[in-house]
Amino acid sequence: MEQGSTGLPEFKIANLFQDVAILKEVQALALKIEEIDPKLEKEENAKLKKLVEEKFENRISI
């Protein structure tokens, strides 16, 4: 995987045939987090918020 400007690997498109189960799990988890803490203000979501802010700097606001 290529490295982005943050040092984190850039995400590639998943293989939908091989990865469908994990993609469904990730989607369910993301929806749960969004329902409980939409602005990622809870301490347990601090690292996630930082990653989102770095990845989407100047593109989104949470």
PDB file of N, H, CA, C and O in Angstrom:
ATOM      1  N   MET A   1       0.830  -1.189   0.000  1.00  0.00           N
ATOM      2  CA  MET A   1       0.000   0.000   0.000  1.00  0.00           C
ATOM      3  C   MET A   1       0.872   1.250   0.000  1.00  0.00           C
ATOM      4  O   MET A   1       1.960   1.276   0.575  1.00  0.00           O
ATOM      5  N   GLU A   2       0.365   2.274  -0.657  1.00  0.00           N
ATOM      6  H   GLU A   2      -0.519   2.253  -1.124  1.00  0.00           H
ATOM      7  CA  GLU A   2       1.084   3.537  -0.698  1.00  0.00           C
ATOM      8  C   GLU A   2       0.914   4.276   0.620  1.00  0.00           C
ATOM      9  O   GLU A   2      -0.110   4.147   1.291  1.00  0.00           O
ATOM     10  N   GLN A   3       1.925   5.048   0.980  1.00  0.00           N
ATOM     11  H   GLN A   3       2.757   5.153   0.435  1.00  0.00           H
ATOM     12  CA  GLN A   3       1.870   5.856   2.185  1.00  0.00           C
ATOM     13  C   GLN A   3       1.316   7.235   1.857  1.00  0.00           C
ATOM     14  O   GLN A   3       1.731   7.853   0.876  1.00  0.00           O
ATOM     15  N   GLY A   4       0.395   7.717   2.661  1.00  0.00           N
ATOM     16  H   GLY A   4       0.058   7.215   3.458  1.00  0.00           H
ATOM     17  CA  GLY A   4      -0.139   9.057   2.496  1.00  0.00           C
ATOM     18  C   GLY A   4       0.740  10.065   3.216  1.00  0.00           C
ATOM     19  O   GLY A   4       1.754   9.695   3.808  1.00  0.00           O
ATOM     20  N   SER A   5       0.361  11.324   3.171  1.00  0.00           N
ATOM     21  H   SER A   5      -0.463  11.625   2.691  1.00  0.00           H
ATOM     22  CA  SER A   5       1.148  12.368   3.806  1.00  0.00           C
ATOM     23  C   SER A   5       1.161  12.240   5.326  1.00  0.00           C
ATOM     24  O   SER A   5       2.038  12.810   5.976  1.00  0.00           O
ATOM     25  N   THR A   6       0.217  11.511   5.909  1.00  0.00           N
ATOM     26  H   THR A   6      -0.495  11.048   5.381  1.00  0.00           H
ATOM     27  CA  THR A   6       0.181  11.327   7.355  1.00  0.00           C
ATOM     28  C   THR A   6       1.044  10.155   7.801  1.00  0.00           C
ATOM     29  O   THR A   6       1.205   9.939   9.002  1.00  0.00           O
ATOM     30  N   GLY A   7       1.603   9.394   6.863  1.00  0.00           N
ATOM     31  H   GLY A   7       1.472   9.570   5.887  1.00  0.00           H
ATOM     32  CA  GLY A   7       2.369   8.221   7.207  1.00  0.00           C
ATOM     33  C   GLY A   7       1.518   6.972   7.279  1.00  0.00           C
ATOM     34  O   GLY A   7       2.047   5.870   7.424  1.00  0.00           O
ATOM     35  N   LEU A   8       0.207   7.125   7.182  1.00  0.00           N
ATOM     36  H   LEU A   8      -0.223   8.020   7.065  1.00  0.00           H
ATOM     37  CA  LEU A   8      -0.697   5.982   7.193  1.00  0.00           C
ATOM     38  C   LEU A   8      -0.876   5.461   5.779  1.00  0.00           C
ATOM     39  O   LEU A   8      -0.876   6.245   4.829  1.00  0.00           O
ATOM     40  N   PRO A   9      -1.028   4.159   5.622  1.00  0.00           N
ATOM     41  CA  PRO A   9      -1.244   3.636   4.272  1.00  0.00           C
ATOM     42  C   PRO A   9      -2.560   4.138   3.690  1.00  0.00           C
ATOM     43  O   PRO A   9      -3.557   4.253   4.403  1.00  0.00           O
ATOM     44  N   GLU A  10      -2.560   4.430   2.412  1.00  0.00           N
ATOM     45  H   GLU A  10      -1.750   4.336   1.832  1.00  0.00           H
ATOM     46  CA  GLU A  10      -3.788   4.813   1.732  1.00  0.00           C
ATOM     47  C   GLU A  10      -4.656   3.571   1.587  1.00  0.00           C
ATOM     48  O   GLU A  10      -4.146   2.479   1.337  1.00  0.00           O
ATOM     49  N   PHE A  11      -5.949   3.735   1.743  1.00  0.00           N
ATOM     50  H   PHE A  11      -6.362   4.622   1.947  1.00  0.00           H
ATOM     51  CA  PHE A  11      -6.859   2.604   1.627  1.00  0.00           C
ATOM     52  C   PHE A  11      -7.111   2.264   0.169  1.00  0.00           C
ATOM     53  O   PHE A  11      -7.255   3.153  -0.670  1.00  0.00           O
ATOM     54  N   LYS A  12      -7.161   0.994  -0.123  1.00  0.00           N
ATOM     55  H   LYS A  12      -7.043   0.271   0.559  1.00  0.00           H
ATOM     56  CA  LYS A  12      -7.494   0.509  -1.454  1.00  0.00           C
ATOM     57  C   LYS A  12      -8.936   0.033  -1.435  1.00  0.00           C
ATOM     58  O   LYS A  12      -9.481  -0.243  -0.367  1.00  0.00           O
ATOM     59  N   ILE A  13      -9.545  -0.064  -2.571  1.00  0.00           N
ATOM     60  H   ILE A  13      -9.102   0.161  -3.439  1.00  0.00           H
ATOM     61  CA  ILE A  13     -10.898  -0.597  -2.668  1.00  0.00           C
ATOM     62  C   ILE A  13     -10.843  -2.072  -2.300  1.00  0.00           C
ATOM     63  O   ILE A  13      -9.951  -2.799  -2.740  1.00  0.00           O
ATOM     64  N   ALA A  14     -11.784  -2.500  -1.504  1.00  0.00           N
ATOM     65  H   ALA A  14     -12.508  -1.910  -1.147  1.00  0.00           H
ATOM     66  CA  ALA A  14     -11.825  -3.890  -1.054  1.00  0.00           C
ATOM     67  C   ALA A  14     -12.282  -4.807  -2.181  1.00  0.00           C
ATOM     68  O   ALA A  14     -12.937  -4.379  -3.131  1.00  0.00           O
ATOM     69  N   ASN A  15     -11.926  -6.054  -2.051  1.00  0.00           N
ATOM     70  H   ASN A  15     -11.394  -6.402  -1.278  1.00  0.00           H
ATOM     71  CA  ASN A  15     -12.447  -7.081  -2.937  1.00  0.00           C
ATOM     72  C   ASN A  15     -13.810  -7.474  -2.382  1.00  0.00           C
ATOM     73  O   ASN A  15     -13.891  -8.155  -1.360  1.00  0.00           O
ATOM     74  N   LEU A  16     -14.874  -7.053  -3.043  1.00  0.00           N
ATOM     75  H   LEU A  16     -14.808  -6.499  -3.873  1.00  0.00           H
ATOM     76  CA  LEU A  16     -16.216  -7.256  -2.504  1.00  0.00           C
ATOM     77  C   LEU A  16     -16.574  -8.721  -2.315  1.00  0.00           C
ATOM     78  O   LEU A  16     -17.366  -9.047  -1.431  1.00  0.00           O
ATOM     79  N   PHE A  17     -16.019  -9.600  -3.112  1.00  0.00           N
ATOM     80  H   PHE A  17     -15.376  -9.335  -3.830  1.00  0.00           H
ATOM     81  CA  PHE A  17     -16.318 -11.025  -2.973  1.00  0.00           C
ATOM     82  C   PHE A  17     -15.626 -11.618  -1.752  1.00  0.00           C
ATOM     83  O   PHE A  17     -16.217 -12.417  -1.026  1.00  0.00           O
ATOM     84  N   GLN A  18     -14.384 -11.230  -1.529  1.00  0.00           N
ATOM     85  H   GLN A  18     -13.904 -10.581  -2.119  1.00  0.00           H
ATOM     86  CA  GLN A  18     -13.619 -11.768  -0.408  1.00  0.00           C
ATOM     87  C   GLN A  18     -13.890 -11.047   0.906  1.00  0.00           C
ATOM     88  O   GLN A  18     -13.821 -11.658   1.972  1.00  0.00           O
ATOM     89  N   ASP A  19     -14.195  -9.764   0.843  1.00  0.00           N
ATOM     90  H   ASP A  19     -14.251  -9.267  -0.023  1.00  0.00           H
ATOM     91  CA  ASP A  19     -14.235  -8.926   2.038  1.00  0.00           C
ATOM     92  C   ASP A  19     -15.628  -8.525   2.504  1.00  0.00           C
ATOM     93  O   ASP A  19     -15.749  -7.680   3.391  1.00  0.00           O
ATOM     94  N   VAL A  20     -16.676  -9.096   1.941  1.00  0.00           N
ATOM     95  H   VAL A  20     -16.579  -9.782   1.220  1.00  0.00           H
ATOM     96  CA  VAL A  20     -18.032  -8.663   2.252  1.00  0.00           C
ATOM     97  C   VAL A  20     -18.361  -8.807   3.742  1.00  0.00           C
ATOM     98  O   VAL A  20     -19.021  -7.929   4.298  1.00  0.00           O
ATOM     99  N   ALA A  21     -17.933  -9.860   4.391  1.00  0.00           N
ATOM    100  H   ALA A  21     -17.397 -10.573   3.939  1.00  0.00           H
ATOM    101  CA  ALA A  21     -18.254 -10.062   5.809  1.00  0.00           C
ATOM    102  C   ALA A  21     -17.611  -8.981   6.677  1.00  0.00           C
ATOM    103  O   ALA A  21     -18.274  -8.400   7.536  1.00  0.00           O
ATOM    104  N   ILE A  22     -16.333  -8.711   6.457  1.00  0.00           N
ATOM    105  H   ILE A  22     -15.795  -9.183   5.759  1.00  0.00           H
ATOM    106  CA  ILE A  22     -15.652  -7.696   7.264  1.00  0.00           C
ATOM    107  C   ILE A  22     -16.177  -6.300   6.952  1.00  0.00           C
ATOM    108  O   ILE A  22     -16.262  -5.460   7.847  1.00  0.00           O
ATOM    109  N   LEU A  23     -16.528  -6.044   5.702  1.00  0.00           N
ATOM    110  H   LEU A  23     -16.459  -6.727   4.975  1.00  0.00           H
ATOM    111  CA  LEU A  23     -17.098  -4.742   5.347  1.00  0.00           C
ATOM    112  C   LEU A  23     -18.426  -4.512   6.053  1.00  0.00           C
ATOM    113  O   LEU A  23     -18.716  -3.393   6.477  1.00  0.00           O
ATOM    114  N   LYS A  24     -19.234  -5.557   6.185  1.00  0.00           N
ATOM    115  H   LYS A  24     -18.998  -6.466   5.841  1.00  0.00           H
ATOM    116  CA  LYS A  24     -20.510  -5.442   6.905  1.00  0.00           C
ATOM    117  C   LYS A  24     -20.274  -5.172   8.390  1.00  0.00           C
ATOM    118  O   LYS A  24     -20.990  -4.383   9.006  1.00  0.00           O
ATOM    119  N   GLU A  25     -19.262  -5.835   8.960  1.00  0.00           N
ATOM    120  H   GLU A  25     -18.680  -6.476   8.460  1.00  0.00           H
ATOM    121  CA  GLU A  25     -18.929  -5.598  10.374  1.00  0.00           C
ATOM    122  C   GLU A  25     -18.458  -4.166  10.599  1.00  0.00           C
ATOM    123  O   GLU A  25     -18.866  -3.510  11.558  1.00  0.00           O
ATOM    124  N   VAL A  26     -17.601  -3.694   9.710  1.00  0.00           N
ATOM    125  H   VAL A  26     -17.269  -4.228   8.931  1.00  0.00           H
ATOM    126  CA  VAL A  26     -17.084  -2.331   9.825  1.00  0.00           C
ATOM    127  C   VAL A  26     -18.212  -1.312   9.661  1.00  0.00           C
ATOM    128  O   VAL A  26     -18.262  -0.314  10.380  1.00  0.00           O
ATOM    129  N   GLN A  27     -19.110  -1.565   8.719  1.00  0.00           N
ATOM    130  H   GLN A  27     -19.069  -2.376   8.135  1.00  0.00           H
ATOM    131  CA  GLN A  27     -20.241  -0.661   8.510  1.00  0.00           C
ATOM    132  C   GLN A  27     -21.112  -0.611   9.764  1.00  0.00           C
ATOM    133  O   GLN A  27     -21.516   0.471  10.191  1.00  0.00           O
ATOM    134  N   ALA A  28     -21.402  -1.759  10.353  1.00  0.00           N
ATOM    135  H   ALA A  28     -21.074  -2.638  10.006  1.00  0.00           H
ATOM    136  CA  ALA A  28     -22.230  -1.800  11.562  1.00  0.00           C
ATOM    137  C   ALA A  28     -21.555  -1.053  12.709  1.00  0.00           C
ATOM    138  O   ALA A  28     -22.215  -0.320  13.446  1.00  0.00           O
ATOM    139  N   LEU A  29     -20.257  -1.233  12.861  1.00  0.00           N
ATOM    140  H   LEU A  29     -19.721  -1.829  12.263  1.00  0.00           H
ATOM    141  CA  LEU A  29     -19.522  -0.537  13.914  1.00  0.00           C
ATOM    142  C   LEU A  29     -19.517   0.973  13.675  1.00  0.00           C
ATOM    143  O   LEU A  29     -19.721   1.752  14.605  1.00  0.00           O
ATOM    144  N   ALA A  30     -19.286   1.378  12.439  1.00  0.00           N
ATOM    145  H   ALA A  30     -19.120   0.744  11.683  1.00  0.00           H
ATOM    146  CA  ALA A  30     -19.287   2.810  12.107  1.00  0.00           C
ATOM    147  C   ALA A  30     -20.650   3.431  12.389  1.00  0.00           C
ATOM    148  O   ALA A  30     -20.725   4.539  12.921  1.00  0.00           O
ATOM    149  N   LEU A  31     -21.718   2.737  12.043  1.00  0.00           N
ATOM    150  H   LEU A  31     -21.656   1.838  11.611  1.00  0.00           H
ATOM    151  CA  LEU A  31     -23.064   3.251  12.310  1.00  0.00           C
ATOM    152  C   LEU A  31     -23.334   3.348  13.809  1.00  0.00           C
ATOM    153  O   LEU A  31     -23.976   4.292  14.269  1.00  0.00           O
ATOM    154  N   LYS A  32     -22.846   2.375  14.564  1.00  0.00           N
ATOM    155  H   LYS A  32     -22.325   1.607  14.191  1.00  0.00           H
ATOM    156  CA  LYS A  32     -23.020   2.396  16.017  1.00  0.00           C
ATOM    157  C   LYS A  32     -22.280   3.579  16.629  1.00  0.00           C
ATOM    158  O   LYS A  32     -22.829   4.293  17.468  1.00  0.00           O
ATOM    159  N   ILE A  33     -21.036   3.785  16.210  1.00  0.00           N
ATOM    160  H   ILE A  33     -20.590   3.205  15.529  1.00  0.00           H
ATOM    161  CA  ILE A  33     -20.255   4.920  16.715  1.00  0.00           C
ATOM    162  C   ILE A  33     -20.946   6.229  16.347  1.00  0.00           C
ATOM    163  O   ILE A  33     -21.055   7.132  17.177  1.00  0.00           O
ATOM    164  N   GLU A  34     -21.407   6.330  15.115  1.00  0.00           N
ATOM    165  H   GLU A  34     -21.318   5.596  14.441  1.00  0.00           H
ATOM    166  CA  GLU A  34     -22.068   7.561  14.654  1.00  0.00           C
ATOM    167  C   GLU A  34     -23.357   7.824  15.426  1.00  0.00           C
ATOM    168  O   GLU A  34     -23.690   8.979  15.690  1.00  0.00           O
ATOM    169  N   GLU A  35     -24.080   6.783  15.788  1.00  0.00           N
ATOM    170  H   GLU A  35     -23.809   5.844  15.573  1.00  0.00           H
ATOM    171  CA  GLU A  35     -25.320   6.931  16.548  1.00  0.00           C
ATOM    172  C   GLU A  35     -25.044   7.384  17.981  1.00  0.00           C
ATOM    173  O   GLU A  35     -25.745   8.245  18.512  1.00  0.00           O
ATOM    174  N   ILE A  36     -24.026   6.803  18.598  1.00  0.00           N
ATOM    175  H   ILE A  36     -23.456   6.104  18.166  1.00  0.00           H
ATOM    176  CA  ILE A  36     -23.718   7.079  20.003  1.00  0.00           C
ATOM    177  C   ILE A  36     -22.925   8.372  20.182  1.00  0.00           C
ATOM    178  O   ILE A  36     -23.147   9.107  21.145  1.00  0.00           O
ATOM    179  N   ASP A  37     -22.009   8.653  19.270  1.00  0.00           N
ATOM    180  H   ASP A  37     -21.828   8.056  18.488  1.00  0.00           H
ATOM    181  CA  ASP A  37     -21.084   9.780  19.419  1.00  0.00           C
ATOM    182  C   ASP A  37     -20.818  10.437  18.060  1.00  0.00           C
ATOM    183  O   ASP A  37     -19.707  10.339  17.539  1.00  0.00           O
ATOM    184  N   PRO A  38     -21.826  11.107  17.478  1.00  0.00           N
ATOM    185  CA  PRO A  38     -21.696  11.629  16.115  1.00  0.00           C
ATOM    186  C   PRO A  38     -20.561  12.633  15.914  1.00  0.00           C
ATOM    187  O   PRO A  38     -20.040  12.750  14.805  1.00  0.00           O
ATOM    188  N   LYS A  39     -20.172  13.352  16.950  1.00  0.00           N
ATOM    189  H   LYS A  39     -20.595  13.257  17.851  1.00  0.00           H
ATOM    190  CA  LYS A  39     -19.080  14.329  16.814  1.00  0.00           C
ATOM    191  C   LYS A  39     -17.767  13.798  17.378  1.00  0.00           C
ATOM    192  O   LYS A  39     -16.793  14.539  17.509  1.00  0.00           O
ATOM    193  N   LEU A  40     -17.750  12.511  17.711  1.00  0.00           N
ATOM    194  H   LEU A  40     -18.541  11.909  17.605  1.00  0.00           H
ATOM    195  CA  LEU A  40     -16.558  11.851  18.244  1.00  0.00           C
ATOM    196  C   LEU A  40     -15.975  12.626  19.422  1.00  0.00           C
ATOM    197  O   LEU A  40     -14.776  12.901  19.468  1.00  0.00           O
ATOM    198  N   GLU A  41     -16.837  12.973  20.370  1.00  0.00           N
ATOM    199  H   GLU A  41     -17.812  12.750  20.333  1.00  0.00           H
ATOM    200  CA  GLU A  41     -16.419  13.756  21.526  1.00  0.00           C
ATOM    201  C   GLU A  41     -16.035  12.897  22.730  1.00  0.00           C
ATOM    202  O   GLU A  41     -15.392  13.390  23.657  1.00  0.00           O
ATOM    203  N   LYS A  42     -16.417  11.629  22.727  1.00  0.00           N
ATOM    204  H   LYS A  42     -16.939  11.229  21.974  1.00  0.00           H
ATOM    205  CA  LYS A  42     -16.101  10.757  23.849  1.00  0.00           C
ATOM    206  C   LYS A  42     -14.628  10.373  23.824  1.00  0.00           C
ATOM    207  O   LYS A  42     -14.015  10.257  22.763  1.00  0.00           O
ATOM    208  N   GLU A  43     -14.075  10.179  25.016  1.00  0.00           N
ATOM    209  H   GLU A  43     -14.573  10.273  25.878  1.00  0.00           H
ATOM    210  CA  GLU A  43     -12.649   9.850  25.148  1.00  0.00           C
ATOM    211  C   GLU A  43     -12.267   8.613  24.350  1.00  0.00           C
ATOM    212  O   GLU A  43     -11.195   8.572  23.745  1.00  0.00           O
ATOM    213  N   GLU A  44     -13.131   7.605  24.343  1.00  0.00           N
ATOM    214  H   GLU A  44     -14.001   7.638  24.835  1.00  0.00           H
ATOM    215  CA  GLU A  44     -12.794   6.369  23.630  1.00  0.00           C
ATOM    216  C   GLU A  44     -12.718   6.549  22.114  1.00  0.00           C
ATOM    217  O   GLU A  44     -12.200   5.679  21.415  1.00  0.00           O
ATOM    218  N   ASN A  45     -13.225   7.663  21.606  1.00  0.00           N
ATOM    219  H   ASN A  45     -13.646   8.370  22.174  1.00  0.00           H
ATOM    220  CA  ASN A  45     -13.178   7.939  20.174  1.00  0.00           C
ATOM    221  C   ASN A  45     -12.163   9.025  19.807  1.00  0.00           C
ATOM    222  O   ASN A  45     -12.132   9.486  18.666  1.00  0.00           O
ATOM    223  N   ALA A  46     -11.338   9.431  20.769  1.00  0.00           N
ATOM    224  H   ALA A  46     -11.363   9.056  21.696  1.00  0.00           H
ATOM    225  CA  ALA A  46     -10.376  10.519  20.535  1.00  0.00           C
ATOM    226  C   ALA A  46      -9.383  10.177  19.421  1.00  0.00           C
ATOM    227  O   ALA A  46      -9.098  11.016  18.566  1.00  0.00           O
ATOM    228  N   LYS A  47      -8.859   8.954  19.428  1.00  0.00           N
ATOM    229  H   LYS A  47      -9.090   8.273  20.122  1.00  0.00           H
ATOM    230  CA  LYS A  47      -7.894   8.567  18.390  1.00  0.00           C
ATOM    231  C   LYS A  47      -8.564   8.508  17.020  1.00  0.00           C
ATOM    232  O   LYS A  47      -7.983   8.922  16.016  1.00  0.00           O
ATOM    233  N   LEU A  48      -9.782   7.995  16.991  1.00  0.00           N
ATOM    234  H   LEU A  48     -10.253   7.660  17.806  1.00  0.00           H
ATOM    235  CA  LEU A  48     -10.524   7.936  15.730  1.00  0.00           C
ATOM    236  C   LEU A  48     -10.766   9.342  15.195  1.00  0.00           C
ATOM    237  O   LEU A  48     -10.586   9.598  14.004  1.00  0.00           O
ATOM    238  N   LYS A  49     -11.172  10.251  16.075  1.00  0.00           N
ATOM    239  H   LYS A  49     -11.318  10.043  17.042  1.00  0.00           H
ATOM    240  CA  LYS A  49     -11.418  11.637  15.654  1.00  0.00           C
ATOM    241  C   LYS A  49     -10.143  12.260  15.075  1.00  0.00           C
ATOM    242  O   LYS A  49     -10.184  12.940  14.049  1.00  0.00           O
ATOM    243  N   LYS A  50      -9.019  12.022  15.741  1.00  0.00           N
ATOM    244  H   LYS A  50      -8.985  11.470  16.575  1.00  0.00           H
ATOM    245  CA  LYS A  50      -7.754  12.579  15.255  1.00  0.00           C
ATOM    246  C   LYS A  50      -7.415  12.020  13.874  1.00  0.00           C
ATOM    247  O   LYS A  50      -7.006  12.770  12.987  1.00  0.00           O
ATOM    248  N   LEU A  51      -7.579  10.719  13.687  1.00  0.00           N
ATOM    249  H   LEU A  51      -7.911  10.110  14.407  1.00  0.00           H
ATOM    250  CA  LEU A  51      -7.306  10.109  12.390  1.00  0.00           C
ATOM    251  C   LEU A  51      -8.211  10.673  11.293  1.00  0.00           C
ATOM    252  O   LEU A  51      -7.754  10.946  10.183  1.00  0.00           O
ATOM    253  N   VAL A  52      -9.491  10.844  11.610  1.00  0.00           N
ATOM    254  H   VAL A  52      -9.862  10.622  12.512  1.00  0.00           H
ATOM    255  CA  VAL A  52     -10.440  11.392  10.629  1.00  0.00           C
ATOM    256  C   VAL A  52     -10.052  12.822  10.276  1.00  0.00           C
ATOM    257  O   VAL A  52     -10.034  13.199   9.104  1.00  0.00           O
ATOM    258  N   GLU A  53      -9.743  13.615  11.298  1.00  0.00           N
ATOM    259  H   GLU A  53      -9.758  13.309  12.250  1.00  0.00           H
ATOM    260  CA  GLU A  53      -9.360  15.007  11.047  1.00  0.00           C
ATOM    261  C   GLU A  53      -8.094  15.100  10.194  1.00  0.00           C
ATOM    262  O   GLU A  53      -8.015  15.929   9.288  1.00  0.00           O
ATOM    263  N   GLU A  54      -7.106  14.250  10.482  1.00  0.00           N
ATOM    264  H   GLU A  54      -7.171  13.576  11.218  1.00  0.00           H
ATOM    265  CA  GLU A  54      -5.866  14.270   9.700  1.00  0.00           C
ATOM    266  C   GLU A  54      -6.108  13.801   8.267  1.00  0.00           C
ATOM    267  O   GLU A  54      -5.611  14.405   7.316  1.00  0.00           O
ATOM    268  N   LYS A  55      -6.862  12.737   8.123  1.00  0.00           N
ATOM    269  H   LYS A  55      -7.266  12.247   8.895  1.00  0.00           H
ATOM    270  CA  LYS A  55      -7.105  12.162   6.795  1.00  0.00           C
ATOM    271  C   LYS A  55      -7.898  13.108   5.907  1.00  0.00           C
ATOM    272  O   LYS A  55      -7.629  13.221   4.711  1.00  0.00           O
ATOM    273  N   PHE A  56      -8.873  13.787   6.494  1.00  0.00           N
ATOM    274  H   PHE A  56      -9.092  13.695   7.466  1.00  0.00           H
ATOM    275  CA  PHE A  56      -9.776  14.626   5.711  1.00  0.00           C
ATOM    276  C   PHE A  56      -9.596  16.109   6.006  1.00  0.00           C
ATOM    277  O   PHE A  56     -10.529  16.899   5.863  1.00  0.00           O
ATOM    278  N   GLU A  57      -8.385  16.479   6.421  1.00  0.00           N
ATOM    279  H   GLU A  57      -7.626  15.838   6.537  1.00  0.00           H
ATOM    280  CA  GLU A  57      -8.075  17.869   6.707  1.00  0.00           C
ATOM    281  C   GLU A  57      -8.486  18.762   5.533  1.00  0.00           C
ATOM    282  O   GLU A  57      -8.205  18.444   4.378  1.00  0.00           O
ATOM    283  N   ASN A  58      -9.136  19.853   5.828  1.00  0.00           N
ATOM    284  H   ASN A  58      -9.364  20.111   6.767  1.00  0.00           H
ATOM    285  CA  ASN A  58      -9.613  20.828   4.837  1.00  0.00           C
ATOM    286  C   ASN A  58     -10.722  20.296   3.929  1.00  0.00           C
ATOM    287  O   ASN A  58     -11.082  20.954   2.953  1.00  0.00           O
ATOM    288  N   ARG A  59     -11.267  19.123   4.232  1.00  0.00           N
ATOM    289  H   ARG A  59     -10.975  18.588   5.025  1.00  0.00           H
ATOM    290  CA  ARG A  59     -12.350  18.569   3.397  1.00  0.00           C
ATOM    291  C   ARG A  59     -13.649  18.386   4.161  1.00  0.00           C
ATOM    292  O   ARG A  59     -14.734  18.489   3.588  1.00  0.00           O
ATOM    293  N   ILE A  60     -13.535  18.109   5.481  1.00  0.00           N
ATOM    294  H   ILE A  60     -12.653  18.026   5.946  1.00  0.00           H
ATOM    295  CA  ILE A  60     -14.736  17.931   6.291  1.00  0.00           C
ATOM    296  C   ILE A  60     -14.552  18.595   7.634  1.00  0.00           C
ATOM    297  O   ILE A  60     -13.433  18.930   8.023  1.00  0.00           O
ATOM    298  N   SER A  61     -15.637  18.783   8.335  1.00  0.00           N
ATOM    299  H   SER A  61     -16.546  18.511   8.019  1.00  0.00           H
ATOM    300  CA  SER A  61     -15.611  19.330   9.686  1.00  0.00           C
ATOM    301  C   SER A  61     -16.502  18.471  10.556  1.00  0.00           C
ATOM    302  O   SER A  61     -17.665  18.235  10.230  1.00  0.00           O
ATOM    303  N   ILE A  62     -15.945  17.996  11.680  1.00  0.00           N
ATOM    304  H   ILE A  62     -15.000  18.188  11.945  1.00  0.00           H
ATOM    305  CA  ILE A  62     -16.771  17.217  12.608  1.00  0.00           C
ATOM    306  C   ILE A  62     -16.803  17.903  13.947  1.00  0.00           C
ATOM    307  O   ILE A  62     -17.444  17.413  14.877  1.00  0.00           O
TER     308      ILE A  62
END
